[in-house]
């Protein structure tokens, strides 16, 4: 009797995603489920599935055995409605059955680089070509990121103390009533967008969601906050408790997160806080002071893993994944600072300039942030480096002009800001409007 063989034999299987991205020889899956190369590097090892040529479905990203639709297909239908799952039975026991129990990722102890050639990183990137490697060019690998934190991250964690204990060198921000209302309405719109599933928040990069497994902290958050829309009568008082319990769980697992999961936890905790404050009117001063302290601790812990790419310090082009993480992390950090300002203003406490963020890059232009492929991003980044040979605009260049800056320095700064404004997205424009109205001289 003939022995049944699979349609595609082992010898015809393609290389795993990691080896394919690195253009390395793959010895295929072994008994432990990993190929030899991935096992030696402790990398997730997965294989692309063969798709039917006429399949109407969008691409599926496989990550550590989980499947998640492309982030561009995350519409309102992608999230549970308040009636979904067990919510109709008991609001206090809500759990979306599509979300598995959350298991924090195994912590990593080191962050190393996997660049194929270190020498290439010291080359003037303005002449580096954008690479087009075929169908595998956009495979994302957020492990082994080469990032640095150029600031004292502990100052982020201790920011809440400034409202109670004066710190030398701090500058009070005097928000006008109009500016305070503008910040309030902007952050409220972020909370509403999360609750109603309208697009992707401007501090979360679409490619981040492409590699988040279904039970991750961030995807759980984006799904769970949807219960705040069209709440079932009688569940209004239970909903805040559901979100607060999830926030507590996120914080309790902090020590078990690796750098990627820790950043997702920081973003998720911020979204929960925005929804509680702006959508559920949970604005108790004492409660939100505790929430802000925890949020700043998460921000500090995530910042320690890097806020800029090492390649950027060398005026070289980083990996797309490195840029995505650092740009999204800084955007999240700036939103947290705006939220802290609103809370302090409502409590009648002074708000201080975030001098601890001095030197961090201002939000990048929309052509980089909205790039849909690696090739497109690399092309735009080469142009960016050519335009900003002296270094990108930093957030402090939008603050009050230092007294020691002479006339030529003021003119030069103004020209840099004008160049930065040419290609801003809505997020960057919002941030500039706040700082211009607050610090205009």
C-alpha positions in Angstrom: 0.0 0.0 0.0 1.4 3.3 -1.0 2.5 5.6 1.8 0.7 9.0 2.0 2.9 11.9 1.6 2.1 15.6 2.1 1.5 17.8 -0.9 4.6 19.8 -0.2 7.5 17.7 1.1 9.9 18.9 3.7 12.6 19.5 1.1 10.3 22.0 -0.7 9.3 24.0 2.3 10.5 27.6 2.4 12.9 29.0 5.0 11.4 30.3 8.3 10.6 34.0 8.5 13.7 34.9 10.6 16.2 33.1 8.2 14.3 34.4 5.2 14.5 38.0 6.5 18.3 37.6 7.2 18.8 35.8 3.9 20.5 33.0 5.8 20.3 29.3 5.1 17.5 27.6 7.1 17.8 24.0 8.3 14.0 24.0 8.9 12.1 23.0 11.9 13.7 20.5 14.3 12.2 18.5 17.1 11.9 21.5 19.4 9.9 23.5 16.9 12.7 25.8 15.9 15.3 25.7 13.2 18.9 25.6 14.3 19.7 29.2 13.7 16.6 30.5 15.5 17.2 28.1 18.4 20.8 29.4 18.8 19.6 33.0 18.8 16.5 32.4 20.9 14.3 33.9 18.2 10.6 33.0 17.5 10.6 30.6 14.6 7.6 30.5 12.3 6.8 29.6 8.7 4.6 31.4 6.2 1.6 29.5 5.0 0.9 29.0 1.4 -2.0 31.2 0.4 -4.5 30.4 -2.4 -4.1 32.7 -5.4 -7.7 33.8 -5.4 -8.2 34.2 -1.7 -10.0 37.5 -0.9 -8.5 37.7 2.6 -5.8 40.2 3.5 -2.3 39.1 4.5 -2.0 37.4 7.8 0.9 38.0 10.1 2.0 34.9 12.1 3.7 35.7 15.4 4.6 33.1 17.9 1.8 30.8 16.8 -0.9 33.5 16.9 -2.7 35.2 13.9 -3.8 38.8 13.7 -5.3 40.5 10.7 -3.4 43.3 9.1 -3.7 46.5 11.2 -5.3 48.3 8.3 -8.3 45.9 8.5 -8.9 46.7 12.2 -12.4 48.2 11.9 -15.3 48.4 14.3 -16.2 44.8 13.5 -12.8 43.6 14.7 -13.6 44.4 18.3 -16.3 42.9 20.6 -19.6 44.8 21.1 -20.9 45.2 24.7 -23.3 42.3 24.0 -20.5 40.0 23.0 -19.3 37.2 25.3 -20.5 37.1 28.8 -21.2 40.8 29.3 -24.9 40.5 29.0 -24.9 37.9 31.8 -22.8 39.8 34.3 -20.9 43.0 33.7 -18.6 42.3 36.6 -17.4 39.1 35.0 -16.8 40.3 31.4 -14.2 38.6 29.4 -14.1 38.5 25.7 -14.0 34.7 24.8 -11.8 35.5 21.8 -9.0 36.8 24.1 -6.9 34.1 25.7 -5.7 34.5 29.2 -2.9 37.0 29.2 0.5 35.5 29.8 3.4 38.1 30.0 6.3 37.5 27.7 9.5 36.0 29.0 11.8 38.9 30.1 14.9 39.6 28.0 18.1 40.6 29.8 20.0 42.1 26.9 19.3 44.2 23.8 21.7 43.3 21.0 22.1 44.3 17.4 21.6 42.0 14.4 23.0 44.3 11.8 24.6 42.4 8.9 27.4 44.9 8.6 28.4 47.4 11.3 30.5 49.3 8.8 27.4 50.0 6.7 25.9 51.9 9.6 28.8 54.4 9.6 28.2 55.2 5.9 26.6 58.5 5.0 23.0 57.3 4.7 22.0 60.0 2.3 23.6 57.8 -0.4 22.4 54.5 1.0 19.8 52.9 -1.4 16.4 51.9 -0.2 16.4 48.1 -0.5 13.7 46.0 -2.1 14.1 42.4 -1.2 11.0 40.9 -2.7 8.1 39.4 -0.8 10.0 39.2 2.5 11.0 42.9 2.6 8.3 43.9 5.1 8.6 41.0 7.6 8.9 42.7 11.0 11.2 41.6 13.7 11.0 43.7 16.9 13.6 41.7 18.7 17.2 42.7 19.1 16.6 46.4 18.8 19.7 48.7 19.1 18.3 51.6 21.1 19.6 54.1 23.7 18.0 56.3 26.3 19.8 59.7 26.2 18.0 61.2 29.2 17.7 60.4 32.9 14.6 58.3 32.8 14.2 58.5 36.6 13.1 62.2 36.2 10.0 60.9 34.3 9.1 58.7 37.2 9.5 61.5 39.7 7.7 64.2 37.8 4.6 64.0 40.0 6.7 65.2 43.0 7.3 68.6 41.3 3.7 69.7 42.0 4.3 69.4 45.7 8.1 69.9 46.2 9.8 72.8 44.2 12.7 71.5 42.1 15.5 74.0 41.2 15.6 74.9 37.5 11.9 74.1 36.7 9.9 76.5 34.5 6.2 76.9 35.1 3.9 76.5 32.1 1.1 79.0 32.2 -1.6 77.5 30.0 -4.2 80.0 28.9 -7.9 78.9 29.2 -8.0 78.4 25.5 -4.9 76.2 25.3 -6.1 74.1 28.3 -9.4 73.5 26.6 -7.7 72.6 23.3 -5.5 70.0 25.1 -8.6 68.7 26.9 -10.7 68.3 23.8 -7.8 66.7 21.9 -7.1 64.0 24.5 -10.9 63.5 24.8 -11.0 62.8 21.1 -8.3 60.1 21.5 -10.3 58.4 24.2 -13.4 58.5 22.1 -11.6 57.1 19.1 -10.4 54.2 21.2 -13.8 53.5 22.5 -15.5 53.6 19.1 -12.7 51.9 17.2 -12.3 54.8 14.8 -8.9 54.3 13.2 -5.5 53.9 15.0 -4.5 56.4 17.7 -1.8 58.8 16.6 0.8 57.5 19.1 0.4 53.8 18.1 2.1 52.8 14.8 0.0 50.5 12.6 3.0 48.1 12.3 3.0 47.7 16.0 -0.4 46.1 15.9 0.7 43.8 13.1 2.9 41.8 15.5 0.8 42.0 18.6 -0.6 38.6 19.4 -4.3 38.3 20.3 -3.8 38.2 24.0 -1.2 41.0 24.3 -1.7 43.9 26.7 -2.3 46.4 23.9 -4.8 44.3 21.9 -6.6 43.4 25.0 -6.9 47.1 25.9 -8.1 48.1 22.5 -10.8 45.4 22.6 -11.8 45.9 26.2 -12.4 49.7 26.1 -15.1 49.0 23.4 -17.5 48.0 26.2 -17.7 51.7 27.0 -19.6 52.3 23.8 -23.4 51.7 23.9 -23.3 50.3 27.5 -26.1 48.1 28.6 -28.4 49.8 31.1 -27.3 49.0 34.6 -23.7 48.3 33.6 -22.4 51.9 33.8 -21.1 51.5 37.3 -19.5 48.2 36.6 -17.5 49.3 33.5 -15.0 51.5 35.4 -14.3 48.6 37.8 -13.5 46.3 34.8 -11.0 48.7 33.3 -9.4 49.4 36.7 -8.9 45.7 37.4 -7.2 45.3 34.0 -5.0 48.3 34.8 -4.0 46.7 38.1 -3.2 43.5 36.3 -1.0 45.3 33.8 0.9 47.0 36.6 1.3 43.8 38.6 2.9 42.0 35.7 5.4 44.8 35.1 8.5 42.9 36.3 7.8 40.0 33.9 7.6 42.1 30.7 10.4 42.3 28.2 11.1 45.6 26.5 8.4 45.1 23.7 5.7 44.0 26.2 6.6 46.8 28.6 6.1 49.4 25.9 2.7 47.9 25.0 1.8 48.0 28.7 2.7 51.7 28.9 0.5 52.5 25.9 -2.4 50.3 27.2 -2.3 51.9 30.6 -2.4 55.4 29.1 -5.4 54.4 26.9 -7.2 53.0 30.0 -6.6 56.2 31.9 -7.8 58.4 29.1 -11.0 56.4 28.7 -11.7 56.5 32.5 -11.1 60.2 32.7 -12.7 61.5 29.5 -15.4 58.8 28.7 -16.4 57.5 32.1 -16.0 60.7 34.1 -13.9 59.0 36.8 -12.0 62.2 37.7 -11.4 61.8 41.4 -8.3 63.7 42.2 -6.9 61.1 44.5 -7.6 58.2 42.2 -6.0 59.8 39.2 -3.0 61.0 41.1 -2.3 57.3 41.9 -3.0 56.4 38.3 -0.6 59.1 37.0 2.1 57.9 39.4 1.8 54.3 38.0 1.7 55.6 34.5 4.9 57.6 35.0 6.6 54.5 36.5 5.6 52.5 33.4 6.9 55.3 31.1 10.2 55.5 33.0 10.7 51.7 32.8 9.9 51.7 29.1 12.1 54.7 28.4 15.1 52.9 30.0 15.0 50.4 27.1 15.6 53.2 24.6 14.0 56.4 23.3 16.2 56.9 20.2 18.0 54.6 17.8 21.7 54.2 18.2 22.1 54.6 14.4 20.5 58.1 14.7 23.3 59.1 17.0 25.8 58.1 14.2 23.8 59.9 11.5 23.0 56.6 9.9 19.7 54.9 8.9 18.3 52.6 11.6 16.2 49.5 11.0 12.6 50.3 10.3 11.5 48.4 13.4 13.9 50.5 15.6 12.5 53.7 14.3 8.9 52.6 14.7 9.4 51.7 18.4 11.3 54.9 19.3 9.0 57.3 17.4 5.8 55.7 18.8 7.3 55.6 22.3 8.2 59.3 22.2 4.7 60.2 20.9 3.1 58.2 23.7 5.4 60.0 26.2 4.4 63.4 24.9 0.7 62.5 25.2 1.2 61.4 28.8 2.8 64.8 29.6 -0.2 66.6 28.1 -2.5 64.4 30.2 -0.5 65.1 33.3 -0.8 68.9 32.6 -4.6 68.6 32.4 -4.8 66.7 35.7 -2.6 69.3 37.4 -4.5 72.2 36.0 -7.8 70.7 37.2 -6.4 70.2 40.7 -5.1 73.7 40.8 -1.5 72.6 40.8 1.3 74.2 38.8 2.4 72.6 35.6 6.1 72.5 34.7 8.0 72.3 31.5 9.3 68.8 30.8 13.0 69.8 30.9 13.9 66.1 31.5 12.9 65.5 27.9 15.5 67.9 26.5 17.2 66.7 23.4 14.5 64.2 22.3 13.4 64.4 18.7 10.2 66.2 17.9 7.5 64.2 16.1 8.7 63.0 12.7 7.1 64.0 9.4 4.0 62.2 8.1 5.8 60.7 5.1 7.9 58.6 7.5 5.1 57.9 10.0 2.7 56.8 7.3 5.1 54.8 5.1 3.4 51.5 4.3 6.4 49.5 3.3 10.1 49.1 4.3 11.1 50.3 0.8 9.0 53.4 1.1 10.2 54.2 4.6 13.9 53.7 3.7 13.5 56.0 0.7 11.9 58.7 2.8 14.4 58.3 5.6 17.3 58.8 3.1 15.7 62.1 2.1 15.2 63.0 5.7 18.9 62.5 6.5 19.9 64.6 3.5 17.6 67.4 4.7 18.7 67.2 8.3 22.4 66.7 8.1 22.9 68.7 11.3 20.4 66.5 13.2 16.6 66.3 13.6 14.6 69.0 15.3 14.4 68.4 19.0 11.4 69.0 21.3 13.2 71.7 23.2 13.6 73.8 20.1 9.8 74.4 20.4 10.2 75.8 24.0 11.0 79.4 25.0 14.2 80.7 23.4 17.2 80.4 25.8 18.6 83.7 27.0 22.1 82.8 25.8 21.0 82.3 22.2 22.2 85.2 20.0 20.4 86.7 17.1 21.9 84.3 14.5 21.0 81.4 16.7 17.4 82.6 16.9 17.2 82.9 13.2 18.7 79.5 12.7 16.2 77.9 15.1 13.3 79.6 13.3 14.4 78.2 10.0 14.7 74.7 11.4 11.2 74.9 12.8 9.8 76.2 9.5 11.4 73.2 7.7 10.0 70.8 10.3 6.5 72.2 9.8 6.5 71.4 6.0 5.4 67.8 6.3 3.7 67.4 9.7 0.8 65.1 10.4 -2.2 66.1 12.6 -0.4 64.9 15.7 2.7 67.0 15.1 0.6 70.0 14.2 -1.4 69.7 17.4 1.8 69.6 19.5 3.2 72.6 17.7 0.0 74.6 18.2 0.1 73.9 22.0 3.7 74.9 22.4 3.4 78.0 20.1 0.4 79.3 22.0 2.0 78.6 25.3 5.6 79.7 24.7 5.1 82.4 21.9 7.3 85.4 22.6 
